[in-house]
Amino acid sequence: QEQLVESGGGSVEAGGSLTLSCEASRYIALRYCMGWFRQVPGETREKVATISDIGRTSYSDSVRGRFTISKDTRLTTLQMTSLKPDDSAMYFCAAGHGCQSFHNFGQGTQVTVSS
């Protein structure tokens, strides 16, 4: 299975910004829907943002207006602004044949937002 490698996580104060990156092969990034998910221990995984093979984007209500997903031939990025403590989670990059079904997840990168 194609490897997805996330980077860019870290600790930031509330109101700050971070940009997450997901590296994948050119084939994956262009042919599949790419998405970012997040999960807090003990809670269900949340789909945060997706970008389809033709560049159509979608966001969860909790991040719309603050997060922006984009992709090029190798990288799928998630620009996060106006971060809140509730945004703290492990963030995972994912690839799917469609934006409703993801079959390949990365190892995750931790984001911690302090108040």
N, C-alpha and C positions, 0 to 999 in steps of 0.2 A: 504494500500500500504506500502511496506517495506520502512522503514526510512533510509535515507542516511545522515550521519553527517560528514560535512567537518571540518577540523581544519588545523592550520599551517600558515594561512595568516598573513600579517603584512606589515611593512614598511621597505624598504631596499634601499641602494644606488645602483646606476647603477653599474653593474659588480658583484654585490653580488648574493647570492643564497638563496633560500627558498625551503622547502619541504612541500607540501600539503598532507594531509591524508584524506581518506574517509572511514569511518567505516560502514560496512554493515553486514548483517547476512552471515554466511558461505554459505548458499544456494545461495544467490544473487551473491556473489563474484565469485563463481566457475561456476555457471550455465549461467551467463549472460555476455554479452559484457559490460565492464565498460569504462567510458569515462570521460574526463575533458573538460569542455567548459568554455568560458569566455565571459563577456559582459561588455561593457562600456555604460553608459546611453545614449540613443539616437541612439545607433548603434545596428546592428544585432548580435545575439549570434554567436560566432565562436567556432567550434569544434577544440580543441587543440590537443588532443591525445586520442587514444582508445587502449584497449587491449581486445582481444577476449576471449572466454571461453577456448580456447586452447593456449592462451598466445601470439597470433600474435599481433604485435603493429603497429600503424599507427600514423603519426604526420602531422600537418599542416606545410606548407612551412615556416611559420613565426617562428616556434620554433624548427624545426628539427635540431638536432645536439646540442641543448642547453637543452632541456627538455627530461626527461626519465620517462615513465610510467611503473609501475610494480604492481603486486598484489599478495597477499597470501590468506589465507582462510578467513580473515576478513577485511583486509585493502587494499585499492587501493591507491597508492602513486604517486605523481607527483614531481619529483626532478627537480628543475628549477635552472639553472646556467646561468652565464653571462647575468643577467637580464638587461633589457632596460626599459626606461620610457614608451615605447609603450606596454610593458607587463602589465602595470597597468590596473586592471579590477577586477570585481567580478568573482571569479572562482567557478564553479559548478561541482559537481560530478554527474554522471548519470549512469543509468543501462538500458540496452536494450536487447531485444530478439536477435537482431543482431546489428552490429556496424553501420548500416545505419539508424536505427530507435530507438530512446531512449524514454522511457515512464515514467521514474521516475527520478526526479531531487532533489538534496538536496537544502538547503537554501542558500548556498554560503558562501564563505570566501573572504574577500577583500585583494587584493595585490596592494601595492603602491610602485612604484619604482621612486626614485628621481634622478634627474640628477646632 
